[in-house]
Amino acid sequence: QVQLVESGGGLVQAGGSLRLSCAASGTTFSINKVGWYRQAPGKQRELVAAIRSGGSTNYADSVKGRFTISRDNGKNTVYLQMNSLKPEDTAVYYCNLKGGIDSRLVYWGQGTQVTVSS
């Protein structure tokens, strides 16, 4: 059974940093892409950053230059380093994994709360 466990969320002042982790277990298939999404109250879930199996990455315009996604294949873990945090970054952050043929296998983590105070 595939499990994604997120950690690293919390309360931080504006301008501060946090590092989120997403540890995957139970994956017996090829992982094509891992992404971090976020959802603020009353808003739709949005893609923040993603990393593909080949290592390429993409970011939402709102976080470019402040957030960095990376991975440690040996630990089956993907990280999201968040610097220069702003109050508008406040949201629940979710890890998303896509794998298998045509990325038909999709899994979500339980989410971790990030709160940035002004």
Residue frames as qw, qx, qy, qz and C-alpha x, y, z in Angstrom:
[[0.000, 0.890, 0.457, 0.000, 0.00, 0.00, 0.00],
 [0.419, 0.446, -0.016, 0.791, 1.40, 3.36, -1.03],
 [0.368, -0.816, -0.355, 0.269, 1.78, 5.96, 1.71],
 [0.358, 0.562, -0.055, 0.744, 2.93, 9.55, 1.49],
 [0.514, -0.688, -0.391, 0.331, 3.81, 11.15, 4.79],
 [0.254, 0.745, -0.017, 0.616, 4.35, 14.89, 4.89],
 [0.591, -0.621, -0.298, 0.420, 6.13, 16.72, 7.66],
 [0.478, 0.029, 0.035, 0.877, 7.79, 20.03, 8.37],
 [0.082, -0.716, -0.363, -0.591, 4.84, 22.39, 8.45],
 [0.439, -0.452, -0.499, 0.595, 4.31, 24.90, 11.21],
 [0.018, -0.969, -0.244, 0.040, 4.01, 28.54, 12.17],
 [0.618, -0.051, 0.093, 0.779, 6.66, 30.98, 10.98],
 [0.023, 0.781, 0.136, -0.609, 6.98, 34.74, 10.72],
 [0.605, 0.791, 0.089, 0.003, 7.02, 36.47, 7.37],
 [0.215, 0.841, -0.494, 0.050, 10.48, 36.28, 5.86],
 [0.556, -0.441, 0.694, -0.123, 11.22, 33.00, 7.56],
 [0.438, 0.350, -0.762, -0.325, 11.86, 29.54, 6.14],
 [0.789, -0.132, 0.501, -0.329, 10.47, 26.05, 6.41],
 [0.228, 0.339, -0.842, -0.353, 11.36, 22.75, 4.79],
 [0.841, 0.028, 0.202, -0.502, 8.63, 20.29, 4.00],
 [0.074, -0.322, 0.929, 0.168, 9.31, 16.59, 3.52],
 [0.842, 0.143, -0.021, -0.520, 7.29, 13.97, 1.69],
 [0.199, -0.372, 0.906, 0.025, 8.36, 10.41, 2.40],
 [0.776, 0.180, -0.284, -0.534, 6.97, 7.73, 0.11],
 [0.302, -0.269, 0.908, -0.107, 6.65, 4.05, 0.93],
 [0.625, 0.279, 0.694, -0.224, 5.08, 1.04, -0.72],
 [0.510, 0.692, -0.192, -0.474, 5.80, 2.19, -4.27],
 [0.694, -0.087, 0.679, 0.225, 6.36, -0.86, -6.48],
 [0.577, 0.685, 0.386, 0.218, 6.02, 1.07, -9.72],
 [0.476, 0.195, 0.074, 0.854, 7.96, 3.78, -11.51],
 [0.095, -0.780, -0.361, 0.502, 7.44, 7.23, -10.06],
 [0.479, 0.562, 0.359, 0.571, 7.05, 9.78, -12.83],
 [0.051, 0.583, -0.010, 0.811, 6.39, 12.97, -10.96],
 [0.407, -0.524, -0.615, 0.427, 6.09, 14.26, -7.42],
 [0.060, 0.585, 0.153, 0.794, 4.49, 17.59, -6.75],
 [0.151, -0.329, -0.594, 0.718, 3.65, 19.88, -3.88],
 [0.128, -0.610, -0.502, -0.599, 0.22, 21.46, -3.96],
 [0.089, -0.145, -0.558, 0.812, -1.39, 23.86, -1.54],
 [0.201, -0.616, -0.627, -0.433, -4.89, 24.88, -0.64],
 [0.022, 0.064, -0.383, 0.921, -5.78, 28.00, 1.29],
 [0.201, 0.457, 0.747, -0.440, -9.22, 28.43, 2.90],
 [0.420, 0.722, 0.293, -0.465, -11.84, 29.22, 0.28],
 [0.273, 0.695, -0.490, -0.450, -9.44, 28.67, -2.59],
 [0.949, 0.258, -0.131, -0.126, -8.78, 25.90, -5.05],
 [0.787, -0.389, 0.350, 0.327, -5.85, 23.57, -4.65],
 [0.464, 0.855, -0.215, -0.085, -2.93, 24.78, -6.73],
 [0.905, 0.122, -0.098, 0.396, 0.37, 23.32, -7.88],
 [0.319, -0.908, 0.187, 0.196, 3.34, 24.89, -6.11],
 [0.069, 0.685, -0.694, -0.211, 6.25, 22.87, -7.49],
 [0.973, 0.094, 0.155, -0.144, 6.95, 19.54, -9.12],
 [0.115, -0.626, 0.733, 0.238, 9.92, 17.34, -9.92],
 [0.881, 0.298, -0.176, -0.324, 9.97, 14.67, -12.60],
 [0.958, -0.178, 0.168, 0.152, 11.80, 11.39, -12.78],
 [0.717, 0.460, -0.001, 0.524, 14.46, 12.94, -14.99],
 [0.495, -0.318, -0.260, 0.766, 15.05, 15.70, -12.48],
 [0.060, 0.395, 0.255, 0.881, 13.37, 18.59, -14.27],
 [0.119, -0.468, -0.643, 0.594, 11.35, 20.93, -12.09],
 [0.008, -0.534, -0.367, -0.762, 8.66, 23.55, -12.47],
 [0.176, -0.308, -0.564, 0.746, 7.25, 26.15, -10.11],
 [0.061, 0.855, 0.513, 0.034, 4.24, 28.36, -9.76],
 [0.322, 0.661, -0.001, 0.678, 5.08, 31.95, -10.64],
 [0.432, -0.823, -0.015, -0.369, 4.19, 33.05, -7.12],
 [0.800, -0.559, 0.193, 0.106, 6.99, 30.97, -5.56],
 [0.794, 0.450, -0.058, 0.403, 9.75, 31.15, -8.17],
 [0.296, 0.633, -0.341, 0.628, 13.01, 32.25, -6.63],
 [0.429, -0.544, 0.409, -0.594, 11.77, 31.51, -3.10],
 [0.876, -0.153, 0.380, -0.254, 10.91, 27.79, -3.10],
 [0.278, 0.518, -0.779, -0.217, 13.07, 24.87, -4.19],
 [0.946, -0.062, 0.129, -0.292, 11.92, 21.30, -4.74],
 [0.209, 0.571, -0.794, -0.010, 14.47, 18.49, -4.47],
 [0.945, -0.132, -0.122, -0.275, 14.62, 14.79, -3.83],
 [0.204, -0.537, 0.813, -0.093, 16.67, 12.12, -2.13],
 [0.756, 0.141, -0.504, -0.393, 16.11, 8.91, -4.08],
 [0.388, 0.170, -0.851, 0.310, 17.86, 6.82, -1.43],
 [0.106, 0.130, 0.687, -0.707, 15.33, 7.96, 1.16],
 [0.003, 0.507, 0.787, 0.351, 12.35, 8.05, -1.23],
 [0.164, -0.730, -0.422, 0.512, 11.76, 11.57, -0.05],
 [0.298, 0.600, 0.284, 0.686, 10.97, 14.83, -1.80],
 [0.327, -0.478, -0.363, 0.730, 11.58, 18.16, -0.12],
 [0.164, 0.818, 0.313, 0.453, 10.20, 21.65, -0.53],
 [0.448, -0.263, -0.250, 0.817, 12.51, 24.32, 0.81],
 [0.024, 0.853, 0.426, 0.300, 10.50, 27.48, 1.35],
 [0.444, -0.192, -0.181, 0.856, 12.35, 30.75, 1.93],
 [0.053, 0.003, -0.058, -0.997, 11.20, 34.34, 2.25],
 [0.057, -0.473, -0.878, -0.046, 7.77, 33.15, 3.26],
 [0.181, -0.191, -0.080, -0.961, 4.83, 35.51, 2.95],
 [0.448, 0.107, 0.598, -0.656, 1.45, 35.50, 4.68],
 [0.719, 0.357, -0.144, -0.578, -0.13, 34.56, 1.35],
 [0.404, 0.317, -0.856, -0.065, 1.82, 31.29, 1.45],
 [0.398, -0.109, 0.716, -0.563, -0.40, 30.20, 4.33],
 [0.764, 0.149, -0.349, -0.522, -2.18, 26.99, 3.31],
 [0.839, -0.208, 0.499, -0.060, -2.32, 23.26, 3.77],
 [0.263, 0.628, -0.652, -0.334, 0.44, 21.75, 1.66],
 [0.921, 0.051, 0.330, -0.202, -0.10, 18.37, 0.04],
 [0.177, -0.444, 0.791, 0.382, 2.32, 15.96, -1.56],
 [0.817, 0.402, 0.127, -0.393, 1.16, 14.32, -4.79],
 [0.325, -0.378, 0.804, 0.324, 2.75, 11.34, -6.53],
 [0.782, 0.459, -0.030, -0.419, 2.04, 10.13, -10.04],
 [0.237, -0.460, 0.832, 0.200, 3.42, 6.87, -11.36],
 [0.632, 0.229, 0.740, -0.023, 2.95, 3.83, -13.49],
 [0.347, 0.281, 0.637, 0.628, 2.01, 3.73, -17.17],
 [0.001, 0.616, 0.388, 0.686, 0.75, 7.14, -18.34],
 [0.020, 0.173, -0.481, 0.859, 0.93, 8.30, -14.70],
 [0.537, -0.406, -0.532, -0.513, -2.40, 6.63, -14.03],
 [0.632, -0.431, -0.564, 0.312, -1.49, 5.93, -10.43],
 [0.010, 0.642, -0.089, 0.761, -2.08, 9.02, -8.33],
 [0.602, -0.458, -0.575, 0.310, -1.61, 9.35, -4.59],
 [0.083, -0.790, 0.056, -0.605, -1.98, 12.18, -2.10],
 [0.356, 0.023, -0.686, 0.634, -0.54, 12.76, 1.32],
 [0.260, -0.664, -0.676, 0.187, -2.60, 13.89, 4.29],
 [0.097, 0.847, 0.118, 0.508, -1.37, 17.47, 4.15],
 [0.559, -0.316, -0.361, 0.676, 0.65, 19.65, 6.47],
 [0.021, -0.950, -0.310, -0.017, -0.35, 23.12, 7.64],
 [0.509, 0.077, -0.038, 0.856, 1.91, 26.08, 6.92],
 [0.122, -0.921, -0.369, 0.011, 1.00, 29.36, 8.61],
 [0.495, 0.200, -0.044, 0.844, 2.95, 32.53, 7.95],
 [0.209, -0.828, -0.425, 0.300, 2.27, 35.42, 10.30],
 [0.363, 0.759, 0.091, 0.533, 2.79, 39.04, 9.30]]
